[in-house]
Amino acid sequence: MSEDSRVSCTVDLDAPGKRSGYLNVPWSRDDSAWGAIRVPIHVVRGGEGPTVLFTGANHGDEYEGPIALLKLVPRLDPARLKGRVIVLPSMNHPAAQAGTRVSPIDDVNMNRCFPGRRDGTPTPMLAHYVYHHLVSRADVVADLHSGGKTLDFVPSVTMHELDDPALMGRTKAAIVAMGAPLALILEELDSAGMLDGAVEDLGKMFVTTEFGGGGSTTPERVAIADRAVHNLLCHLGLLDEAPLPVAAPPRFAHTPEDGYVISDDAGIFEPLVELGAAVGTGQPLARVHFFEEIGREPATYVAPRDGFLYSRHFPGLVKRGDCLAVIGDDWRRG
C-alpha cells in the first residue's frame, strides 16, 4: 500500500527506541517560497508487538485528544513497551494552531479527505501521507475526537457496525476496555472521506472518541481521555500494567438512523434537556427563538424516539441545517 509522498518525515518510523520530530508538508506561499508545515510526530518502539497509531486534532478545535497524547508520550518507555506507538497529537496542525475545525490554509476538513491526494493542497497531501505511510504500518488506529466548538457529547469511545464479525468483536472489546462512560456504535450522518472508513476498508481495527465539546475541556473529560489511551494500550498488550479503574462498566449504546434532530430554523438556541438524560418520543429537546421577529413564537424540537440525549448543539446561535441533538439508545444486538 506504500506510495510516494511529497511529505517527508524527520524521524525513522521503524527503528527501535524513542524519537520525536516532524512531518514536513511542502507549502510554497507568498511569505515563504520554499516553506513547509511542520507537524509534530512521536514514535516509540520497544519489543515485539502490535503498532498503534494515535491521532489527535483531526479537527483543530477538539482538545482532549491532543492533551492526552501529549501527556502519554513522556510516559512511554521503549524498554517496557511491547510493540510500537506512533503519535500525531495535532494531525491537522494548522487547524490546531488556529483553533478551527478545518484548516485555515486550504479550508479543507481533514476528516473528509482520506485517503488524501499526493498532488493536493496541504490537507489532502498530509492525509495521503498518514494513510500510505502511517496507517500502513498500524495494526490499530485510534483517532481521538470531541465535539469542537459546535457540539457537546456524553464522553464516549465509538466504533462503526462492521461486516466482519471477528473484527467487530475485537473492536467492541477494545472500546469497552477503554473505560469511557459510554461505549457506542455510531451511525454517521456523513462518512465519505473519513479516516474511519479508510482504515476499516483495510480490515484494520479503528476506534474513535467523542470526549466532550464546546471548544474547551474539563478536568473530568481530560481524565476520561487519559484513561482511554492508557487502557487501550494495556488491552492490546503493549503495556504490562494494570488498566486505570472505572467506577462502573461503560453503557453500551448506539445512535439509530432516526436519532438525529436537524434545525429548520435560525435563531437563539435554548436547550431543554441535559446531556445523558433519558428522553421519550415527542419530548421537547430544544427551542429556537426568533429574536429578530417580534411576537413570533419559538420553534420547539422534540425527540424523534425514546432513548437518551447523546449530543446537542453547543453555541447560543443556531442556523438552519445545524444538528440540534442526537438521540442514543442501548445496543440490543449481539
DRENKE-551846 format. One record per residue: residue number from 1; residue in one letter; x, y, z of N, C-alpha, C, CB in turn. Coordinates in steps of 0.02 Angstrom, whole numbers. Glycine has a CB too. Layout:
<recs>
REC num residu   n_c1   n_c2   n_c3  ca_c1  ca_c2  ca_c3   c_c1   c_c2   c_c3  cb_c1  cb_c2  cb_c3
REC NUM      A      X      Y      Z      X      Y      Z      X      Y      Z      X      Y      Z
...
</recs>
This chain:
<recs>
REC num residu   n_c1   n_c2   n_c3  ca_c1  ca_c2  ca_c3   c_c1   c_c2   c_c3  cb_c1  cb_c2  cb_c3
REC   1      M     41    -60      0      0      0      0     43     63      0    -46      0     60
REC   2      S    109     56     13    153    113     15    153    150    -51    224     92     34
REC   3      E    154    216    -49    152    257   -109    194    318    -97     79    276   -128
REC   4      D    229    341   -150    270    400   -145    229    459   -119    303    417   -212
REC   5      S    261    500    -78    227    558    -49    271    619    -55    208    545     24
REC   6      R    241    676    -60    278    739    -59    295    759     12    237    795    -93
REC   7      V    264    726     61    278    739    132    337    695    153    215    725    177
REC   8      S    380    723    194    436    684    221    433    684    297    504    713    197
REC   9      C    470    638    327    470    631    400    541    636    425    437    563    422
REC  10      T    551    674    478    619    685    504    643    630    551    623    751    539
REC  11      V    600    580    566    620    526    611    613    459    575    578    526    676
REC  12      D    651    410    596    646    342    571    586    309    604    712    301    583
REC  13      L    536    291    565    475    263    593    484    191    616    420    266    542
REC  14      D    536    157    594    543     86    605    599     67    653    554     52    541
REC  15      A    642    115    671    699     99    715    675     91    787    754    153    711
REC  16      P    708     50    827    690     44    898    708    107    936    724    -17    929
REC  17      G    675    116    994    690    174   1036    634    225   1033    755    205   1016
REC  18      K    650    285   1056    601    339   1062    629    400   1028    585    353   1137
REC  19      R    589    429    984    612    489    948    553    533    930    650    469    884
REC  20      S    567    596    925    516    646    908    543    690    852    497    689    970
REC  21      G    499    711    808    518    753    753    457    782    719    561    715    702
REC  22      Y    462    788    653    408    822    616    394    786    550    427    894    603
REC  23      L    331    791    529    313    781    459    321    848    424    240    752    451
REC  24      N    355    847    368    370    908    331    324    911    270    446    909    309
REC  25      V    275    956    272    225    961    219    241   1023    177    152    965    249
REC  26      P    262   1015    114    279   1073     73    221   1122     67    303   1050      4
REC  27      W    237   1185     75    185   1237     68    218   1302     43    147   1249    135
REC  28      S    223   1307    -21    251   1368    -52    198   1422    -52    277   1353   -124
REC  29      R    216   1481    -26    167   1534    -19    202   1602    -26    131   1529     50
REC  30      D    163   1655    -23    190   1722    -35    246   1740     14    135   1773    -30
REC  31      D    238   1720     77    287   1741    128    341   1689    140    252   1757    193
REC  32      S    340   1633    104    392   1582    113    393   1537     51    379   1541    178
REC  33      A    434   1556      2    433   1521    -63    449   1447    -57    482   1554   -110
REC  34      W    495   1429    -12    513   1359     -1    491   1336     68    589   1349    -10
REC  35      G    434   1360     90    410   1346    157    378   1278    164    362   1399    178
REC  36      A    364   1260    226    332   1196    241    293   1202    306    384   1139    247
REC  37      I    244   1158    315    209   1149    378    245   1094    416    132   1133    368
REC  38      R    258   1104    480    292   1054    520    242   1025    570    354   1085    558
REC  39      V    225    962    560    176    927    601    212    882    650    125    886    557
REC  40      P    206    893    716    243    852    764    223    778    761    232    878    835
REC  41      I    274    735    765    262    663    767    309    632    818    273    631    696
REC  42      H    284    581    854    323    545    904    317    471    890    298    562    977
REC  43      V    373    435    894    374    363    882    411    330    940    408    346    813
REC  44      V    378    280    970    410    241   1023    404    168   1003    376    255   1093
REC  45      R    462    135    996    462     64    976    501     24   1026    491     55    906
REC  46      G    469    -27   1054    501    -72   1102    510   -141   1073    462    -75   1166
REC  47      G    487   -192   1111    493   -260   1089    440   -279   1038    490   -307   1148
REC  48      E    436   -345   1024    387   -369    976    316   -356   1001    397   -444    963
REC  49      G    273   -335    956    203   -321    974    170   -279    920    199   -287   1042
REC  50      P    107   -264    929     70   -226    878     91   -153    875     -5   -231    891
REC  51      T     71   -121    820     81    -49    811     15    -14    818    114    -33    742
REC  52      V     14     37    861    -45     79    871    -30    149    847    -68     79    946
REC  53      L    -72    176    804    -67    245    781   -120    286    817    -76    251    704
REC  54      F    -98    336    857   -143    382    890   -142    449    853   -123    392    965
REC  55      T   -200    476    840   -204    543    809   -251    587    850   -229    537    736
REC  56      G   -231    649    859   -272    699    892   -279    760    846   -243    720    960
REC  57      A   -327    803    860   -338    865    822   -345    851    747   -281    914    834
REC  58      N   -378    797    729   -402    789    661   -443    851    643   -445    723    652
REC  59      H   -481    875    692   -512    941    690   -478    984    743   -590    936    702
REC  60      G   -461   1045    726   -417   1084    768   -448   1116    828   -387   1136    728
REC  61      D   -514   1110    837   -546   1141    896   -568   1088    946   -607   1183    874
REC  62      E   -535   1030    945   -551    974    990   -489    960   1032   -574    911    950
REC  63      Y   -495    962   1099   -435    968   1140   -418    909   1185   -443   1027   1183
REC  64      E   -466    867   1203   -450    813   1249   -398    765   1218   -513    774   1267
REC  65      G   -406    750   1154   -359    705   1121   -288    730   1122   -381    693   1051
REC  66      P   -275    791   1097   -207    817   1099   -178    820   1169   -204    886   1069
REC  67      I   -217    839   1219   -192    842   1288   -171    773   1311   -245    872   1336
REC  68      A   -215    724   1302   -199    656   1324   -138    628   1289   -259    610   1312
REC  69      L   -130    641   1224    -74    614   1187     -9    649   1206    -86    620   1113
REC  70      L    -11    714   1218     49    750   1239     71    727   1308     36    825   1239
REC  71      K     24    705   1350     42    677   1416     66    605   1410    -19    681   1463
REC  72      L     41    569   1360     60    499   1352    133    491   1331     14    465   1301
REC  73      V    155    530   1283    221    519   1253    277    518   1305    235    573   1201
REC  74      P    281    566   1351    336    563   1400    334    501   1445    334    624   1444
REC  75      R    275    470   1453    269    412   1497    290    347   1464    198    406   1521
REC  76      L    295    347   1398    309    285   1362    384    270   1363    284    288   1290
REC  77      D    401    211   1387    470    188   1392    480    131   1344    489    168   1466
REC  78      P    522    138   1292    529     83   1245    553     18   1277    578    103   1191
REC  79      A    589     23   1333    613    -38   1366    555    -78   1396    663    -19   1421
REC  80      R    498    -45   1406    440    -80   1437    381    -86   1389    418    -42   1501
REC  81      L    393    -69   1326    339    -69   1277    343   -130   1232    341     -4   1235
REC  82      K    288   -166   1225    285   -225   1182    250   -206   1117    249   -284   1218
REC  83      G    287   -173   1074    258   -150   1012    282    -80    995    183   -153   1015
REC  84      R    243    -46    954    261     21    932    200     67    937    287     20    859
REC  85      V    213    128    960    161    180    964    184    239    921    147    201   1038
REC  86      I    142    258    873    153    318    832    101    369    852    149    301    755
REC  87      V    123    430    868     78    480    895     82    544    853     95    495    970
REC  88      L     24    566    829     16    632    799    -31    671    844    -11    628    724
REC  89      P     -6    709    893    -51    743    939    -95    795    905    -11    776    994
REC  90      S    -68    826    852   -108    877    815   -100    863    741    -84    950    833
REC  91      M   -134    811    719   -128    789    649   -144    846    600   -174    729    636
REC  92      N   -197    882    613   -214    940    571   -183   1001    605   -292    948    562
REC  93      H   -117   1007    602    -81   1056    643   -102   1128    628     -7   1048    632
REC  94      P   -111   1149    565   -132   1218    553   -200   1233    585   -136   1230    478
REC  95      A   -246   1185    584   -311   1196    615   -304   1199    691   -360   1140    596
REC  96      A   -260   1157    720   -249   1159    792   -219   1226    812   -202   1102    814
REC  97      Q   -173   1252    773   -143   1317    789   -195   1373    787    -86   1333    740
REC  98      A   -243   1367    741   -295   1419    733   -356   1407    777   -316   1423    661
REC  99      G   -362   1347    807   -421   1331    846   -484   1325    804   -432   1382    899
REC 100      T   -476   1299    742   -532   1293    696   -543   1220    677   -519   1335    632
REC 101      R   -603   1205    656   -620   1136    637   -580   1117    574   -696   1129    624
REC 102      V   -580   1160    523   -547   1144    461   -483   1185    455   -593   1158    401
REC 103      S   -440   1165    409   -376   1200    402   -386   1271    375   -330   1161    355
REC 104      P   -355   1321    407   -360   1389    381   -319   1399    318   -338   1439    434
REC 105      I   -276   1351    301   -234   1358    242   -273   1346    178   -176   1309    245
REC 106      D   -312   1291    176   -348   1274    114   -422   1263    125   -318   1212     84
REC 107      D   -446   1275    187   -517   1269    204   -543   1198    192   -559   1319    162
REC 108      V   -500   1149    204   -518   1078    195   -527   1045    263   -465   1041    153
REC 109      N   -581   1007    269   -593    965    328   -552    901    320   -670    949    336
REC 110      M   -501    892    361   -457    834    354   -496    769    357   -403    834    407
REC 111      N   -547    766    399   -584    703    407   -637    693    354   -615    700    475
REC 112      R   -632    728    299   -674    716    240   -631    709    178   -726    771    232
REC 113      C   -565    698    186   -522    696    126   -477    635    123   -480    759    123
REC 114      F   -488    584    166   -449    523    162   -473    480    104   -451    485    229
REC 115      P   -429    444     70   -358    433     85   -311    487     61   -337    369     54
REC 116      G   -336    545     44   -293    601     26   -270    600    -46   -234    603     71
REC 117      R   -229    651    -61   -202    657   -130   -130    680   -126   -245    705   -172
REC 118      R    -87    646   -162    -16    665   -163     -7    735   -191     25    615   -205
REC 119      D    -47    753   -242    -40    818   -276    -93    868   -253    -44    808   -351
REC 120      G   -122    856   -194   -173    901   -169   -145    962   -133   -220    864   -123
REC 121      T   -190   1002   -105   -169   1057    -62   -143   1026      4   -228   1106    -48
REC 122      P   -116   1066     50    -82   1037    108   -122    986    148    -61   1090    154
REC 123      T   -188    996    157   -225    949    199   -232    881    167   -294    977    214
REC 124      P   -257    875    105   -258    808     74   -189    779     62   -297    811      9
REC 125      M   -138    822     53    -69    797     45    -47    763    110    -21    855     27
REC 126      L    -63    794    167    -46    764    232    -86    701    244    -58    815    288
REC 127      A   -151    702    227   -193    643    235   -165    585    194   -266    658    214
REC 128      H   -141    599    134   -111    549     91    -51    516    125    -89    580     24
REC 129      Y     -8    556    157     50    528    193     27    485    252     97    584    217
REC 130      V    -20    512    292    -43    475    350    -71    407    329    -97    515    388
REC 131      Y   -110    406    276   -140    344    253    -88    295    227   -192    358    199
REC 132      H    -43    318    183      3    273    149     65    255    189     23    304     85
REC 133      H     83    296    239    145    284    274    137    271    349    191    342    264
REC 134      L     81    291    378     70    279    449     16    226    459     50    343    485
REC 135      V    -43    235    429    -95    184    433    -68    118    406   -158    206    394
REC 136      S    -27    120    354      0     58    326     42     19    376     42     74    265
REC 137      R     73     54    424    114     21    475     73     -2    536    170     68    497
REC 138      A     13     23    543    -25     13    604    -68    -50    602    -69     74    617
REC 139      D    -75    -80    659   -125   -133    669   -190   -104    695    -98   -187    717
REC 140      V   -185    -52    735   -242    -19    766   -234     57    758   -249    -39    841
REC 141      V   -287     91    739   -287    164    734   -339    192    783   -303    188    661
REC 142      A   -317    239    825   -361    272    873   -361    347    858   -340    258    948
REC 143      D   -416    372    832   -422    442    812   -466    477    864   -453    449    739
REC 144      L   -436    522    904   -469    549    962   -504    615    946   -418    559   1019
REC 145      H   -570    614    953   -612    672    936   -651    696    998   -660    656    879
REC 146      S   -679    757    992   -733    780   1034   -777    825    991   -706    819   1099
REC 147      G   -823    862   1020   -872    898    981   -849    965    954   -932    909   1021
REC 148      G   -788    987    973   -766   1052    950   -810   1108    975   -763   1053    875
REC 149      K   -811   1164    938   -847   1223    960   -922   1218    951   -822   1283    923
REC 150      T   -945   1170    910  -1016   1172    891  -1058   1116    920  -1021   1170    818
REC 151      L  -1028   1064    949  -1066   1009    977  -1039    992   1046  -1063    947    931
REC 152      D  -1081    958   1086  -1059    931   1150  -1087    860   1155  -1084    976   1210
REC 153      F  -1046    815   1182  -1063    744   1185  -1057    718   1256  -1018    704   1139
REC 154      V  -1097    667   1271  -1081    624   1328  -1014    590   1312  -1139    570   1342
REC 155      P   -963    596   1354   -897    568   1337   -903    493   1319   -848    577   1395
REC 156      S   -875    476   1261   -885    409   1235   -826    387   1193   -949    405   1194
REC 157      V   -818    321   1188   -774    289   1139   -820    255   1089   -723    239   1173
REC 158      T   -807    264   1025   -855    242    975   -822    200    921   -890    301    944
REC 159      M   -865    165    884   -846    124    827   -905    121    780   -824     52    849
REC 160      H   -895     91    721   -949     79    675   -971      6    678   -929     98    603
REC 161      E  -1030     -8    655  -1050    -78    646  -1012   -105    585  -1128    -84    636
REC 162      L   -981   -163    593   -936   -190    542   -964   -255    514   -867   -201    572
REC 163      D   -948   -268    451   -971   -329    418   -932   -390    441   -965   -322    343
REC 164      D   -870   -380    462   -827   -436    484   -842   -451    557   -750   -418    474
REC 165      P   -873   -508    572   -891   -522    642   -831   -525    689   -928   -588    646
REC 166      A   -775   -552    666   -716   -557    710   -689   -488    726   -661   -600    677
REC 167      L   -683   -445    675   -659   -377    686   -708   -338    729   -646   -341    619
REC 168      M   -772   -349    718   -824   -317    758   -815   -336    832   -895   -336    734
REC 169      G   -805   -399    846   -797   -422    915   -735   -393    948   -794   -497    918
REC 170      R   -679   -393    911   -617   -365    940   -623   -290    953   -558   -378    893
REC 171      T   -656   -255    908   -663   -183    917   -710   -167    974   -688   -150    852
REC 172      K   -765   -204    980   -810   -194   1037   -774   -205   1103   -870   -243   1032
REC 173      A   -733   -257   1107   -696   -270   1168   -649   -212   1184   -657   -336   1163
REC 174      A   -619   -184   1132   -571   -129   1143   -606    -66   1168   -534   -114   1078
REC 175      I   -663    -48   1139   -695     14   1161   -724      8   1231   -750     35   1111
REC 176      V   -745    -52   1249   -767    -62   1319   -708    -56   1366   -802   -131   1327
REC 177      A   -651    -86   1347   -592    -85   1390   -566    -15   1401   -538   -128   1361
REC 178      M   -578     31   1355   -550     99   1361   -582    138   1419   -561    137   1296
REC 179      G   -640    117   1443   -666    141   1506   -699    209   1506   -612    143   1553
REC 180      A   -723    233   1449   -763    294   1448   -833    278   1476   -768    323   1376
REC 181      P   -870    329   1496   -938    315   1523   -983    280   1472   -970    380   1544
REC 182      L   -969    291   1408  -1012    265   1355   -968    231   1303  -1055    321   1324
REC 183      A   -986    169   1285   -957    134   1227  -1013    131   1175   -930     62   1245
REC 184      L  -1000    158   1115  -1056    172   1070  -1041    153    998  -1074    246   1074
REC 185      I  -1089    123    965  -1086    109    894  -1120    167    858  -1119     40    875
REC 186      L  -1081    204    819  -1103    268    792  -1127    260    720  -1047    319    795
REC 187      E  -1185    287    706  -1211    293    638  -1196    363    614  -1289    277    634
REC 188      E  -1153    370    563  -1131    436    540  -1184    469    495  -1065    430    502
REC 189      L  -1190    535    501  -1230    573    453  -1193    580    387  -1247    642    481
REC 190      D  -1127    587    389  -1086    600    330  -1019    565    339  -1076    676    317
REC 191      S  -1007    510    303   -948    469    316   -898    470    259   -968    399    330
REC 192      A   -914    501    202   -869    499    145   -803    535    162   -902    532     83
REC 193      G   -747    502    148   -682    533    158   -656    531    229   -685    603    136
REC 194      M   -690    497    274   -668    495    344   -611    445    352   -726    477    390
REC 195      L   -566    460    400   -513    413    417   -541    346    438   -468    442    472
REC 196      D   -599    347    472   -631    286    495   -638    235    439   -700    302    524
REC 197      G   -672    254    387   -686    208    332   -623    187    295   -734    239    284
REC 198      A   -575    234    288   -513    217    254   -476    162    290   -469    279    247
REC 199      V   -476    164    357   -443    112    396   -483     47    395   -433    136    469
REC 200      E   -548     53    405   -591     -7    407   -590    -44    341   -663     13    425
REC 201      D   -584     -8    285   -582    -41    220   -520    -84    212   -584     11    164
REC 202      L   -468    -71    252   -408   -111    252   -412   -171    298   -348    -68    271
REC 203      G   -469   -178    334   -477   -234    381   -441   -224    446   -454   -296    350
REC 204      K   -423   -161    463   -387   -146    525   -436   -120    577   -331    -95    512
REC 205      M   -416   -128    641   -457   -103    695   -454    -27    699   -436   -135    762
REC 206      F   -512      4    703   -516     77    709   -562     94    768   -542    109    643
REC 207      V   -538    136    813   -580    162    866   -575    238    866   -559    133    936
REC 208      T   -629    270    884   -629    342    889   -665    363    952   -661    374    826
REC 209      T   -669    427    964   -698    452   1026   -738    515   1014   -643    465   1078
REC 210      E   -781    531   1060   -812    597   1067   -808    613   1142   -888    599   1039
REC 211      F   -755    648   1162   -742    656   1234   -779    715   1265   -669    666   1244
REC 212      G   -811    757   1226   -845    815   1255   -861    865   1201   -802    848   1309
REC 213      G   -842    927   1210   -855    977   1159   -856   1047   1187   -920    963   1125
REC 214      G   -885   1092   1148   -890   1162   1168   -827   1202   1156   -907   1165   1240
REC 215      G   -778   1173   1121   -717   1210   1106   -671   1219   1165   -734   1276   1078
REC 216      S   -680   1180   1218   -637   1182   1277   -639   1113   1308   -661   1238   1328
REC 217      T   -620   1108   1372   -622   1043   1405   -629   1053   1480   -559   1000   1389
REC 218      T   -631    998   1517   -637   1000   1590   -590    948   1619   -711    986   1613
REC 219      P   -572    953   1683   -530    902   1713   -560    832   1706   -519    917   1786
REC 220      E   -625    825   1715   -657    760   1710   -649    730   1641   -732    765   1727
REC 221      R   -657    770   1589   -653    744   1521   -581    728   1501   -683    795   1472
REC 222      V   -534    767   1525   -464    751   1513   -446    685   1547   -418    808   1537
REC 223      A   -471    675   1608   -458    612   1644   -487    553   1606   -487    615   1715
REC 224      I   -546    561   1575   -576    507   1535   -532    492   1475   -647    527   1512
REC 225      A   -505    544   1443   -461    534   1385   -396    500   1406   -446    601   1351
REC 226      D   -367    523   1461   -305    491   1486   -316    416   1499   -281    525   1552
REC 227      R   -372    401   1531   -386    331   1547   -397    290   1483   -448    326   1592
REC 228      A   -433    318   1435   -447    281   1374   -384    263   1336   -493    322   1329
REC 229      V   -337    310   1331   -274    298   1296   -233    244   1332   -234    363   1289
REC 230      H   -226    253   1397   -187    204   1436   -219    135   1433   -182    227   1509
REC 231      N   -284    132   1443   -317     67   1446   -316     31   1378   -388     75   1469
REC 232      L   -318     69   1323   -313     37   1258   -246      2   1250   -325     88   1201
REC 233      L   -192     36   1269   -126      6   1264   -119    -56   1309    -72     57   1281
REC 234      C   -150    -53   1368   -150   -112   1412   -190   -169   1380   -179    -94   1481
REC 235      H   -249   -153   1354   -292   -204   1324   -258   -239   1266   -357   -172   1301
REC 236      L   -220   -201   1226   -187   -230   1167   -121   -264   1184   -175   -175   1117
REC 237      G   -100   -260   1247    -39   -294   1268     25   -255   1259    -34   -357   1233
REC 238      L     22   -191   1240     83   -152   1232    112   -132   1299     70    -91   1189
REC 239      L     69   -121   1349     91   -103   1416     76   -160   1464     58    -38   1439
REC 240      D    125   -182   1500    115   -233   1551    100   -198   1617    178   -280   1558
REC 241      E     43   -164   1619     22   -125   1677    -53   -137   1688     37    -49   1667
REC 242      A    -76   -119   1746   -147   -125   1760   -185    -69   1726   -160   -125   1837
REC 243      P   -243    -84   1698   -285    -30   1671   -309     16   1727   -345    -58   1632
REC 244      L   -320     78   1710   -347    125   1759   -419    107   1774   -341    199   1734
REC 245      P   -439    108   1838   -506     84   1857   -561    132   1836   -509     72   1932
REC 246      V   -620    104   1828   -680    143   1815   -731    129   1869   -710    126   1745
REC 247      A   -774    178   1883   -823    171   1936   -876    119   1918   -857    238   1950
REC 248      A   -891    114   1853   -942     66   1831   -927     48   1759  -1015     96   1838
REC 249      P   -948    -11   1736   -937    -30   1667   -971     20   1620   -963   -102   1653
REC 250      P   -943     32   1561   -975     79   1514  -1044     55   1493   -930     88   1453
REC 251      R  -1087    102   1480  -1151     87   1449  -1138     74   1375  -1203    146   1460
REC 252      F  -1165     19   1348  -1154      4   1277  -1216     25   1238  -1139    -73   1267
REC 253      A  -1206     71   1191  -1262    103   1157  -1247    111   1083  -1278    171   1189
REC 254      H  -1296    141   1048  -1286    157    977  -1327    218    959  -1305     96    931
REC 255      T  -1315    245    900  -1355    301    875  -1397    275    817  -1309    361    853
REC 256      P  -1462    269    826  -1506    245    772  -1509    296    715  -1576    230    798
REC 257      E  -1527    273    656  -1533    317    598  -1583    373    610  -1552    278    537
REC 258      D  -1635    359    648  -1687    410    659  -1674    450    722  -1756    376    663
REC 259      G  -1612    451    747  -1597    486    809  -1572    556    801  -1548    447    847
REC 260      Y  -1565    580    739  -1537    647    727  -1593    699    721  -1494    647    663
REC 261      V  -1583    757    753  -1631    812    751  -1596    871    718  -1657    831    822
REC 262      I  -1621    893    660  -1590    946    620  -1635   1007    621  -1576    923    547
REC 263      S  -1605   1066    628  -1645   1127    633  -1669   1151    565  -1603   1182    666
REC 264      D  -1733   1169    563  -1761   1203    504  -1762   1278    513  -1832   1177    491
REC 265      D  -1736   1302    569  -1742   1373    586  -1674   1402    607  -1793   1382    642
REC 266      A  -1671   1468    607  -1612   1505    631  -1634   1550    688  -1578   1545    574
REC 267      G  -1593   1554    740  -1610   1597    797  -1568   1582    857  -1683   1590    814
REC 268      I  -1594   1595    917  -1560   1581    980  -1579   1512   1004  -1577   1635   1034
REC 269      F  -1529   1472   1021  -1540   1403   1041  -1550   1398   1116  -1480   1359   1019
REC 270      E  -1606   1366   1136  -1620   1353   1206  -1624   1278   1218  -1687   1387   1228
REC 271      P  -1574   1249   1251  -1579   1177   1266  -1628   1166   1323  -1509   1148   1285
REC 272      L  -1664   1111   1319  -1714   1094   1369  -1698   1031   1408  -1782   1087   1337
REC 273      V  -1647    994   1387  -1631    929   1417  -1556    927   1428  -1655    869   1373
REC 274      E  -1534    900   1485  -1463    893   1499  -1434    833   1461  -1452    884   1575
REC 275      L  -1371    839   1443  -1337    783   1410  -1342    719   1452  -1263    800   1398
REC 276      G  -1355    664   1419  -1359    600   1453  -1427    583   1481  -1310    597   1506
REC 277      A  -1473    632   1484  -1538    621   1514  -1582    576   1470  -1574    688   1527
REC 278      A  -1623    535   1502  -1671    494   1465  -1724    539   1434  -1703    441   1511
REC 279      V  -1745    521   1373  -1797    559   1339  -1848    510   1309  -1767    606   1283
REC 280      G  -1908    535   1299  -1960    495   1268  -1983    526   1203  -2019    489   1315
REC 281      T  -2012    485   1160  -2035    509   1095  -2082    569   1104  -2071    452   1057
REC 282      G  -2068    623   1068  -2110    683   1072  -2091    731   1127  -2180    663   1080
REC 283      Q  -2043    713   1169  -2022    757   1224  -1984    817   1196  -1979    719   1276
REC 284      P  -2001    879   1217  -1963    937   1193  -1889    933   1213  -1994   1001   1221
REC 285      L  -1846    944   1163  -1774    943   1174  -1743   1013   1173  -1741    901   1121
REC 286      A  -1770   1056   1131  -1740   1122   1122  -1791   1170   1091  -1677   1118   1078
REC 287      R  -1779   1234   1101  -1817   1285   1066  -1770   1330   1027  -1859   1327   1116
REC 288      V  -1794   1356    971  -1759   1408    933  -1801   1470    935  -1745   1385    859
REC 289      H  -1772   1523    964  -1808   1587    973  -1790   1635    916  -1790   1619   1041
REC 290      F  -1842   1668    890  -1834   1712    833  -1828   1784    857  -1894   1706    783
REC 291      F  -1768   1803    878  -1759   1867    912  -1763   1926    865  -1692   1867    948
REC 292      E  -1766   1915    799  -1773   1970    752  -1845   1978    728  -1727   1959    693
REC 293      E  -1890   1934    752  -1960   1936    729  -2005   1945    790  -1978   1870    691
REC 294      I  -2029   2006    799  -2069   2024    858  -2132   1982    860  -2086   2099    858
REC 295      G  -2144   1951    918  -2206   1915    929  -2209   1844    902  -2261   1952    899
REC 296      R  -2158   1822    867  -2160   1754    840  -2143   1704    895  -2112   1746    780
REC 297      E  -2183   1652    900  -2171   1600    950  -2110   1559    931  -2233   1556    956
REC 298      P  -2071   1536    980  -2013   1495    964  -2033   1428    934  -1970   1484   1027
REC 299      A  -1988   1401    895  -1997   1333    867  -1972   1283    919  -1960   1325    799
REC 300      T  -2011   1232    931  -1993   1180    979  -1976   1116    941  -2050   1167   1030
REC 301      Y  -1919   1087    959  -1897   1024    928  -1901    969    980  -1824   1031    901
REC 302      V  -1927    911    958  -1942    857   1004  -1901    795    987  -2017    840   1003
REC 303      A  -1897    750   1034  -1862    687   1024  -1899    644    974  -1853    649   1091
REC 304      P  -1864    619    922  -1898    577    872  -1909    505    895  -1859    576    809
REC 305      R  -1881    488    954  -1885    419    978  -1866    418   1052  -1839    371    937
REC 306      D  -1879    361   1085  -1855    351   1153  -1779    342   1153  -1890    291   1186
REC 307      G  -1747    359   1209  -1676    348   1215  -1646    396   1265  -1641    356   1147
REC 308      F  -1587    422   1250  -1555    471   1293  -1520    523   1249  -1504    437   1342
REC 309      L  -1509    582   1277  -1478    636   1238  -1403    625   1236  -1495    706   1269
REC 310      Y  -1378    601   1180  -1307    586   1172  -1267    648   1154  -1298    533   1117
REC 311      S  -1295    691   1113  -1259    751   1090  -1308    807   1079  -1219    736   1026
REC 312      R  -1283    869   1085  -1325    926   1070  -1284    982   1040  -1361    951   1134
REC 313      H  -1318   1027   1006  -1288   1089    981  -1261   1128   1040  -1340   1131    941
REC 314      F  -1204   1162   1030  -1173   1198   1086  -1180   1274   1083  -1101   1180   1090
REC 315      P  -1165   1307   1027  -1167   1381   1028  -1236   1409   1043  -1143   1409    962
REC 316      G  -1238   1471   1064  -1301   1503   1080  -1343   1519   1019  -1289   1565   1117
REC 317      L  -1312   1526    961  -1348   1538    899  -1350   1474    858  -1316   1596    859
REC 318      V  -1405   1465    822  -1413   1407    780  -1434   1430    710  -1466   1358    809
REC 319      K  -1411   1394    660  -1428   1409    591  -1470   1352    563  -1365   1420    548
REC 320      R  -1507   1368    510  -1546   1317    476  -1498   1263    449  -1589   1348    419
REC 321      G  -1513   1200    463  -1470   1145    441  -1423   1120    494  -1431   1166    382
REC 322      D  -1417   1156    551  -1374   1133    605  -1403   1071    639  -1362   1189    657
REC 323      C  -1359   1028    664  -1381    972    705  -1395    997    775  -1327    915    706
REC 324      L  -1457    989    798  -1477   1012    865  -1466    959    918  -1550   1033    864
REC 325      A  -1476    896    900  -1472    843    950  -1464    776    916  -1535    843    995
REC 326      V  -1434    729    953  -1429    660    931  -1454    616    989  -1356    640    910
REC 327      I  -1501    573    974  -1528    527   1024  -1492    460   1019  -1604    518   1015
REC 328      G  -1467    436   1075  -1438    369   1079  -1486    321   1111  -1372    371   1117
REC 329      D  -1471    257   1103  -1513    205   1134  -1469    146   1150  -1573    185   1088
REC 330      D  -1490    104   1196  -1450     46   1214  -1445     -2   1156  -1480     10   1275
REC 331      W  -1386    -31   1147  -1373    -79   1093  -1402   -147   1113  -1297    -85   1078
REC 332      R  -1445   -173   1071  -1481   -234   1090  -1463   -293   1046  -1555   -222   1087
REC 333      R  -1417   -283    999  -1394   -339    958  -1334   -372    990  -1377   -315    886
REC 334      G  -1306   -423    957  -1251   -460    986  -1186   -423    990  -1241   -521    948
</recs>
